[in-house]
Amino acid sequence: MKAVDIKGLNRDFESRVRLGIMSVLMVNDEVSFSDMKQMLELSDGNLSSHANALELNGYIEIKKSFAGKKPMTVYMITVYGRAAFSQHIDGLAKMISKT
């Protein structure tokens, strides 16, 4: 039986919601709150709490503004977040590799 090295995995990305947010941001320059909510089928509170945790750790940036009187929230991945998530994905790939 082959040993599995889990040291390369990042606990901050264990949640399926955070994994989803980071995955969406890896392939999009920026994503609005409403688009992210729809893509991941999340409630407002669930998306907000997970996005805030990712921002607190420096993985994403959240920009809030107004379009007229309507509030707009946009998510973007940071350079640090892209590197950390790539390392996490590499760790997952090594875990399932048969070589």
N, CA, C and O atoms as a GROMACS GRO file, in nm:
protein
  396
    1MET      N    1   0.085  -0.118   0.000
    1MET     CA    2   0.000   0.000   0.000
    1MET      C    3   0.090   0.124   0.000
    1MET      O    4   0.185   0.133   0.078
    2LYS      N    5   0.058   0.218  -0.087
    2LYS     CA    6   0.137   0.341  -0.100
    2LYS      C    7   0.093   0.443   0.004
    2LYS      O    8  -0.027   0.462   0.026
    3ALA      N    9   0.189   0.509   0.068
    3ALA     CA   10   0.160   0.615   0.164
    3ALA      C   11   0.109   0.738   0.091
    3ALA      O   12   0.149   0.764  -0.023
    4VAL      N   13   0.022   0.814   0.155
    4VAL     CA   14  -0.033   0.936   0.097
    4VAL      C   15   0.018   1.054   0.178
    4VAL      O   16  -0.002   1.060   0.299
    5ASP      N   17   0.083   1.147   0.110
    5ASP     CA   18   0.138   1.267   0.175
    5ASP      C   19   0.034   1.379   0.167
    5ASP      O   20   0.004   1.428   0.058
    6ILE      N   21  -0.019   1.418   0.281
    6ILE     CA   22  -0.120   1.524   0.283
    6ILE      C   23  -0.062   1.659   0.327
    6ILE      O   24  -0.137   1.755   0.343
    7LYS      N   25   0.069   1.666   0.345
    7LYS     CA   26   0.131   1.791   0.390
    7LYS      C   27   0.119   1.903   0.288
    7LYS      O   28   0.123   2.020   0.326
    8GLY      N   29   0.105   1.870   0.160
    8GLY     CA   30   0.096   1.972   0.057
    8GLY      C   31  -0.042   2.034   0.043
    8GLY      O   32  -0.062   2.123  -0.038
    9LEU      N   33  -0.138   1.986   0.123
    9LEU     CA   34  -0.274   2.038   0.114
    9LEU      C   35  -0.294   2.154   0.211
    9LEU      O   36  -0.236   2.158   0.320
   10ASN      N   37  -0.377   2.248   0.170
   10ASN     CA   38  -0.403   2.368   0.248
   10ASN      C   39  -0.540   2.356   0.314
   10ASN      O   40  -0.642   2.346   0.245
   11ARG      N   41  -0.544   2.356   0.444
   11ARG     CA   42  -0.669   2.341   0.519
   11ARG      C   43  -0.770   2.452   0.487
   11ARG      O   44  -0.890   2.431   0.500
   12ASP      N   45  -0.721   2.568   0.445
   12ASP     CA   46  -0.810   2.679   0.413
   12ASP      C   47  -0.900   2.649   0.293
   12ASP      O   48  -1.001   2.716   0.273
   13PHE      N   49  -0.863   2.549   0.213
   13PHE     CA   50  -0.940   2.515   0.094
   13PHE      C   51  -1.018   2.385   0.108
   13PHE      O   52  -1.068   2.332   0.009
   14GLU      N   53  -1.031   2.331   0.229
   14GLU     CA   54  -1.100   2.204   0.249
   14GLU      C   55  -1.251   2.214   0.227
   14GLU      O   56  -1.313   2.117   0.185
   15SER      N   57  -1.308   2.328   0.255
   15SER     CA   58  -1.452   2.347   0.237
   15SER      C   59  -1.487   2.344   0.088
   15SER      O   60  -1.415   2.402   0.007
   16ARG      N   61  -1.597   2.279   0.054
   16ARG     CA   62  -1.637   2.274  -0.087
   16ARG      C   63  -1.670   2.413  -0.140
   16ARG      O   64  -1.651   2.440  -0.258
   17VAL      N   65  -1.720   2.501  -0.052
   17VAL     CA   66  -1.752   2.638  -0.094
   17VAL      C   67  -1.624   2.714  -0.128
   17VAL      O   68  -1.616   2.780  -0.231
   18ARG      N   69  -1.524   2.705  -0.040
   18ARG     CA   70  -1.398   2.775  -0.066
   18ARG      C   71  -1.326   2.716  -0.186
   18ARG      O   72  -1.264   2.788  -0.264
   19LEU      N   73  -1.333   2.586  -0.201
   19LEU     CA   74  -1.276   2.520  -0.319
   19LEU      C   75  -1.345   2.573  -0.445
   19LEU      O   76  -1.280   2.598  -0.546
   20GLY      N   77  -1.477   2.589  -0.438
   20GLY     CA   78  -1.552   2.641  -0.552
   20GLY      C   79  -1.517   2.785  -0.584
   20GLY      O   80  -1.496   2.820  -0.700
   21ILE      N   81  -1.511   2.869  -0.482
   21ILE     CA   82  -1.478   3.011  -0.502
   21ILE      C   83  -1.340   3.023  -0.567
   21ILE      O   84  -1.324   3.096  -0.665
   22MET      N   85  -1.243   2.952  -0.513
   22MET     CA   86  -1.107   2.961  -0.566
   22MET      C   87  -1.100   2.906  -0.709
   22MET      O   88  -1.030   2.962  -0.793
   23SER      N   89  -1.172   2.799  -0.737
   23SER     CA   90  -1.172   2.741  -0.871
   23SER      C   91  -1.230   2.839  -0.972
   23SER      O   92  -1.175   2.856  -1.081
   24VAL      N   93  -1.340   2.903  -0.937
   24VAL     CA   94  -1.401   3.002  -1.027
   24VAL      C   95  -1.305   3.117  -1.052
   24VAL      O   96  -1.292   3.164  -1.165
   25LEU      N   97  -1.238   3.163  -0.947
   25LEU     CA   98  -1.148   3.278  -0.962
   25LEU      C   99  -1.018   3.244  -1.033
   25LEU      O  100  -0.952   3.332  -1.088
   26MET      N  101  -0.980   3.118  -1.034
   26MET     CA  102  -0.859   3.078  -1.108
   26MET      C  103  -0.878   3.095  -1.258
   26MET      O  104  -0.781   3.114  -1.331
   27VAL      N  105  -1.003   3.090  -1.306
   27VAL     CA  106  -1.028   3.096  -1.450
   27VAL      C  107  -1.103   3.223  -1.492
   27VAL      O  108  -1.136   3.239  -1.610
   28ASN      N  109  -1.128   3.313  -1.399
   28ASN     CA  110  -1.195   3.441  -1.428
   28ASN      C  111  -1.120   3.553  -1.359
   28ASN      O  112  -1.081   3.540  -1.243
   29ASP      N  113  -1.099   3.665  -1.430
   29ASP     CA  114  -1.028   3.778  -1.372
   29ASP      C  115  -1.102   3.835  -1.251
   29ASP      O  116  -1.042   3.866  -1.149
   30GLU      N  117  -1.233   3.847  -1.266
   30GLU     CA  118  -1.317   3.892  -1.155
   30GLU      C  119  -1.457   3.838  -1.174
   30GLU      O  120  -1.502   3.812  -1.285
   31VAL      N  121  -1.525   3.821  -1.061
   31VAL     CA  122  -1.660   3.764  -1.063
   31VAL      C  123  -1.745   3.844  -0.965
   31VAL      O  124  -1.704   3.868  -0.851
   32SER      N  125  -1.864   3.884  -1.009
   32SER     CA  126  -1.954   3.957  -0.920
   32SER      C  127  -2.014   3.863  -0.816
   32SER      O  128  -2.019   3.742  -0.834
   33PHE      N  129  -2.061   3.924  -0.708
   33PHE     CA  130  -2.127   3.848  -0.601
   33PHE      C  131  -2.242   3.766  -0.657
   33PHE      O  132  -2.255   3.648  -0.628
   34SER      N  133  -2.327   3.830  -0.738
   34SER     CA  134  -2.445   3.760  -0.789
   34SER      C  135  -2.408   3.646  -0.883
   34SER      O  136  -2.471   3.541  -0.881
   35ASP      N  137  -2.304   3.666  -0.965
   35ASP     CA  138  -2.260   3.558  -1.054
   35ASP      C  139  -2.201   3.442  -0.976
   35ASP      O  140  -2.229   3.326  -1.005
   36MET      N  141  -2.118   3.473  -0.876
   36MET     CA  142  -2.057   3.368  -0.794
   36MET      C  143  -2.166   3.290  -0.720
   36MET      O  144  -2.162   3.168  -0.714
   37LYS      N  145  -2.260   3.362  -0.664
   37LYS     CA  146  -2.371   3.300  -0.590
   37LYS      C  147  -2.448   3.205  -0.681
   37LYS      O  148  -2.482   3.093  -0.641
   38GLN      N  149  -2.474   3.248  -0.803
   38GLN     CA  150  -2.548   3.165  -0.898
   38GLN      C  151  -2.465   3.045  -0.944
   38GLN      O  152  -2.516   2.933  -0.948
   39MET      N  153  -2.337   3.067  -0.977
   39MET     CA  154  -2.253   2.958  -1.025
   39MET      C  155  -2.239   2.847  -0.922
   39MET      O  156  -2.242   2.728  -0.957
   40LEU      N  157  -2.224   2.885  -0.795
   40LEU     CA  158  -2.200   2.786  -0.690
   40LEU      C  159  -2.327   2.746  -0.615
   40LEU      O  160  -2.324   2.661  -0.527
   41GLU      N  161  -2.440   2.810  -0.652
   41GLU     CA  162  -2.569   2.781  -0.589
   41GLU      C  163  -2.561   2.795  -0.437
   41GLU      O  164  -2.588   2.701  -0.362
   42LEU      N  165  -2.524   2.916  -0.394
   42LEU     CA  166  -2.506   2.944  -0.252
   42LEU      C  167  -2.602   3.051  -0.204
   42LEU      O  168  -2.655   3.128  -0.284
   43SER      N  169  -2.625   3.054  -0.074
   43SER     CA  170  -2.702   3.163  -0.015
   43SER      C  171  -2.610   3.284   0.001
   43SER      O  172  -2.487   3.271  -0.004
   44ASP      N  173  -2.670   3.400   0.020
   44ASP     CA  174  -2.592   3.522   0.039
   44ASP      C  175  -2.495   3.508   0.157
   44ASP      O  176  -2.376   3.538   0.146
   45GLY      N  177  -2.548   3.462   0.269
   45GLY     CA  178  -2.466   3.451   0.390
   45GLY      C  179  -2.354   3.350   0.377
   45GLY      O  180  -2.244   3.374   0.425
   46ASN      N  181  -2.381   3.237   0.312
   46ASN     CA  182  -2.280   3.134   0.296
   46ASN      C  183  -2.165   3.186   0.209
   46ASN      O  184  -2.048   3.169   0.243
   47LEU      N  185  -2.199   3.249   0.097
   47LEU     CA  186  -2.095   3.305   0.011
   47LEU      C  187  -2.017   3.413   0.083
   47LEU      O  188  -1.894   3.414   0.078
   48SER      N  189  -2.086   3.503   0.149
   48SER     CA  190  -2.018   3.613   0.219
   48SER      C  191  -1.922   3.564   0.325
   48SER      O  192  -1.809   3.612   0.333
   49SER      N  193  -1.965   3.469   0.407
   49SER     CA  194  -1.878   3.424   0.516
   49SER      C  195  -1.753   3.353   0.463
   49SER      O  196  -1.644   3.375   0.515
   50HIS      N  197  -1.768   3.270   0.362
   50HIS     CA  198  -1.652   3.200   0.307
   50HIS      C  199  -1.560   3.295   0.231
   50HIS      O  200  -1.438   3.284   0.241
   51ALA      N  201  -1.617   3.388   0.156
   51ALA     CA  202  -1.536   3.486   0.084
   51ALA      C  203  -1.459   3.575   0.182
   51ALA      O  204  -1.343   3.608   0.158
   52ASN      N  205  -1.523   3.615   0.290
   52ASN     CA  206  -1.455   3.697   0.390
   52ASN      C  207  -1.338   3.622   0.453
   52ASN      O  208  -1.233   3.682   0.479
   53ALA      N  209  -1.355   3.494   0.479
   53ALA     CA  210  -1.245   3.414   0.535
   53ALA      C  211  -1.129   3.405   0.436
   53ALA      O  212  -1.013   3.414   0.475
   54LEU      N  213  -1.160   3.387   0.308
   54LEU     CA  214  -1.054   3.381   0.206
   54LEU      C  215  -0.984   3.516   0.194
   54LEU      O  216  -0.862   3.521   0.176
   55GLU      N  217  -1.060   3.625   0.204
   55GLU     CA  218  -0.999   3.758   0.198
   55GLU      C  219  -0.911   3.783   0.319
   55GLU      O  220  -0.801   3.837   0.306
   56LEU      N  221  -0.957   3.745   0.435
   56LEU     CA  222  -0.881   3.763   0.559
   56LEU      C  223  -0.744   3.695   0.551
   56LEU      O  224  -0.646   3.745   0.606
   57ASN      N  225  -0.738   3.581   0.482
   57ASN     CA  226  -0.612   3.507   0.466
   57ASN      C  227  -0.531   3.551   0.345
   57ASN      O  228  -0.425   3.495   0.317
   58GLY      N  229  -0.580   3.651   0.272
   58GLY     CA  230  -0.504   3.707   0.162
   58GLY      C  231  -0.517   3.634   0.029
   58GLY      O  232  -0.442   3.661  -0.064
   59TYR      N  233  -0.613   3.541   0.020
   59TYR     CA  234  -0.627   3.462  -0.103
   59TYR      C  235  -0.707   3.534  -0.211
   59TYR      O  236  -0.682   3.517  -0.330
   60ILE      N  237  -0.804   3.615  -0.168
   60ILE     CA  238  -0.885   3.690  -0.265
   60ILE      C  239  -0.896   3.835  -0.220
   60ILE      O  240  -0.866   3.869  -0.105
   61GLU      N  241  -0.938   3.918  -0.313
   61GLU     CA  242  -0.967   4.058  -0.284
   61GLU      C  243  -1.115   4.080  -0.310
   61GLU      O  244  -1.170   4.031  -0.409
   62ILE      N  245  -1.179   4.154  -0.222
   62ILE     CA  246  -1.320   4.187  -0.239
   62ILE      C  247  -1.330   4.338  -0.256
   62ILE      O  248  -1.287   4.414  -0.170
   63LYS      N  249  -1.388   4.380  -0.370
   63LYS     CA  250  -1.408   4.522  -0.396
   63LYS      C  251  -1.556   4.553  -0.392
   63LYS      O  252  -1.637   4.488  -0.459
   64LYS      N  253  -1.591   4.652  -0.313
   64LYS     CA  254  -1.730   4.694  -0.301
   64LYS      C  255  -1.743   4.835  -0.358
   64LYS      O  256  -1.660   4.922  -0.331
   65SER      N  257  -1.848   4.855  -0.437
   65SER     CA  258  -1.873   4.986  -0.496
   65SER      C  259  -2.023   5.000  -0.518
   65SER      O  260  -2.102   4.915  -0.477
   66PHE      N  261  -2.061   5.108  -0.584
   66PHE     CA  262  -2.201   5.130  -0.616
   66PHE      C  263  -2.214   5.156  -0.765
   66PHE      O  264  -2.133   5.227  -0.824
   67ALA      N  265  -2.316   5.098  -0.825
   67ALA     CA  266  -2.356   5.128  -0.963
   67ALA      C  267  -2.486   5.205  -0.949
   67ALA      O  268  -2.594   5.147  -0.938
   68GLY      N  269  -2.475   5.337  -0.949
   68GLY     CA  270  -2.590   5.419  -0.914
   68GLY      C  271  -2.614   5.402  -0.765
   68GLY      O  272  -2.527   5.433  -0.684
   69LYS      N  273  -2.731   5.355  -0.729
   69LYS     CA  274  -2.762   5.331  -0.588
   69LYS      C  275  -2.752   5.184  -0.552
   69LYS      O  276  -2.776   5.145  -0.437
   70LYS      N  277  -2.716   5.101  -0.649
   70LYS     CA  278  -2.710   4.957  -0.627
   70LYS      C  279  -2.568   4.915  -0.584
   70LYS      O  280  -2.471   4.943  -0.654
   71PRO      N  281  -2.557   4.847  -0.469
   71PRO     CA  282  -2.424   4.801  -0.426
   71PRO      C  283  -2.371   4.690  -0.518
   71PRO      O  284  -2.447   4.603  -0.561
   72MET      N  285  -2.243   4.694  -0.546
   72MET     CA  286  -2.176   4.594  -0.629
   72MET      C  287  -2.059   4.536  -0.552
   72MET      O  288  -1.978   4.611  -0.497
   73THR      N  289  -2.050   4.404  -0.548
   73THR     CA  290  -1.937   4.335  -0.486
   73THR      C  291  -1.872   4.249  -0.592
   73THR      O  292  -1.940   4.174  -0.663
   74VAL      N  293  -1.740   4.260  -0.602
   74VAL     CA  294  -1.664   4.186  -0.702
   74VAL      C  295  -1.550   4.114  -0.632
   74VAL      O  296  -1.483   4.170  -0.545
   75TYR      N  297  -1.528   3.987  -0.672
   75TYR     CA  298  -1.420   3.906  -0.616
   75TYR      C  299  -1.310   3.889  -0.719
   75TYR      O  300  -1.336   3.870  -0.838
   76MET      N  301  -1.185   3.895  -0.672
   76MET     CA  302  -1.067   3.870  -0.755
   76MET      C  303  -0.967   3.789  -0.674
   76MET      O  304  -0.955   3.805  -0.552
   77ILE      N  305  -0.895   3.702  -0.742
   77ILE     CA  306  -0.792   3.624  -0.674
   77ILE      C  307  -0.665   3.707  -0.665
   77ILE      O  308  -0.635   3.785  -0.756
   78THR      N  309  -0.592   3.693  -0.557
   78THR     CA  310  -0.464   3.764  -0.542
   78THR      C  311  -0.351   3.676  -0.598
   78THR      O  312  -0.370   3.557  -0.623
   79VAL      N  313  -0.236   3.735  -0.617
   79VAL     CA  314  -0.118   3.659  -0.661
   79VAL      C  315  -0.087   3.551  -0.559
   79VAL      O  316  -0.059   3.436  -0.595
   80TYR      N  317  -0.093   3.587  -0.432
   80TYR     CA  318  -0.070   3.490  -0.325
   80TYR      C  319  -0.174   3.378  -0.329
   80TYR      O  320  -0.140   3.260  -0.314
   81GLY      N  321  -0.301   3.414  -0.350
   81GLY     CA  322  -0.408   3.316  -0.357
   81GLY      C  323  -0.391   3.220  -0.473
   81GLY      O  324  -0.414   3.100  -0.459
   82ARG      N  325  -0.350   3.273  -0.588
   82ARG     CA  326  -0.328   3.188  -0.706
   82ARG      C  327  -0.216   3.087  -0.678
   82ARG      O  328  -0.228   2.970  -0.712
   83ALA      N  329  -0.108   3.133  -0.617
   83ALA     CA  330   0.005   3.044  -0.586
   83ALA      C  331  -0.035   2.939  -0.482
   83ALA      O  332  -0.003   2.821  -0.496
   84ALA      N  333  -0.105   2.982  -0.377
   84ALA     CA  334  -0.146   2.890  -0.271
   84ALA      C  335  -0.244   2.785  -0.324
   84ALA      O  336  -0.233   2.667  -0.290
   85PHE      N  337  -0.338   2.827  -0.408
   85PHE     CA  338  -0.435   2.732  -0.460
   85PHE      C  339  -0.370   2.637  -0.560
   85PHE      O  340  -0.403   2.518  -0.563
   86SER      N  341  -0.278   2.687  -0.640
   86SER     CA  342  -0.204   2.600  -0.733
   86SER      C  343  -0.126   2.494  -0.657
   86SER      O  344  -0.123   2.378  -0.698
   87GLN      N  345  -0.065   2.534  -0.547
   87GLN     CA  346   0.009   2.438  -0.463
   87GLN      C  347  -0.087   2.334  -0.405
   87GLN      O  348  -0.053   2.216  -0.397
   88HIS      N  349  -0.205   2.377  -0.365
   88HIS     CA  350  -0.306   2.285  -0.311
   88HIS      C  351  -0.348   2.184  -0.418
   88HIS      O  352  -0.357   2.064  -0.391
   89ILE      N  353  -0.373   2.232  -0.538
   89ILE     CA  354  -0.413   2.143  -0.648
   89ILE      C  355  -0.300   2.046  -0.683
   89ILE      O  356  -0.324   1.929  -0.709
   90ASP      N  357  -0.176   2.096  -0.682
   90ASP     CA  358  -0.061   2.007  -0.706
   90ASP      C  359  -0.054   1.899  -0.598
   90ASP      O  360  -0.023   1.783  -0.628
   91GLY      N  361  -0.082   1.937  -0.474
   91GLY     CA  362  -0.082   1.840  -0.365
   91GLY      C  363  -0.187   1.733  -0.385
   91GLY      O  364  -0.163   1.615  -0.361
   92LEU      N  365  -0.306   1.775  -0.430
   92LEU     CA  366  -0.412   1.678  -0.459
   92LEU      C  367  -0.370   1.584  -0.573
   92LEU      O  368  -0.393   1.463  -0.566
   93ALA      N  369  -0.309   1.640  -0.676
   93ALA     CA  370  -0.266   1.560  -0.790
   93ALA      C  371  -0.162   1.456  -0.747
   93ALA      O  372  -0.165   1.342  -0.793
   94LYS      N  373  -0.070   1.495  -0.659
   94LYS     CA  374   0.032   1.401  -0.611
   94LYS      C  375  -0.032   1.290  -0.528
   94LYS      O  376   0.014   1.175  -0.530
   95MET      N  377  -0.137   1.323  -0.455
   95MET     CA  378  -0.204   1.222  -0.372
   95MET      C  379  -0.266   1.113  -0.458
   95MET      O  380  -0.264   0.996  -0.420
   96ILE      N  381  -0.320   1.150  -0.571
   96ILE     CA  382  -0.390   1.050  -0.652
   96ILE      C  383  -0.302   0.992  -0.763
   96ILE      O  384  -0.345   0.903  -0.837
   97SER      N  385  -0.180   1.042  -0.774
   97SER     CA  386  -0.086   0.991  -0.875
   97SER      C  387  -0.046   0.849  -0.842
   97SER      O  388  -0.024   0.816  -0.726
   98LYS      N  389  -0.036   0.767  -0.942
   98LYS     CA  390   0.003   0.626  -0.922
   98LYS      C  391   0.152   0.605  -0.941
   98LYS      O  392   0.202   0.494  -0.925
   99THR      N  393   0.224   0.713  -0.974
   99THR     CA  394   0.368   0.698  -0.996
   99THR      C  395   0.446   0.754  -0.881
   99THR      O  396   0.569   0.750  -0.882
   0.00000   0.00000   0.00000
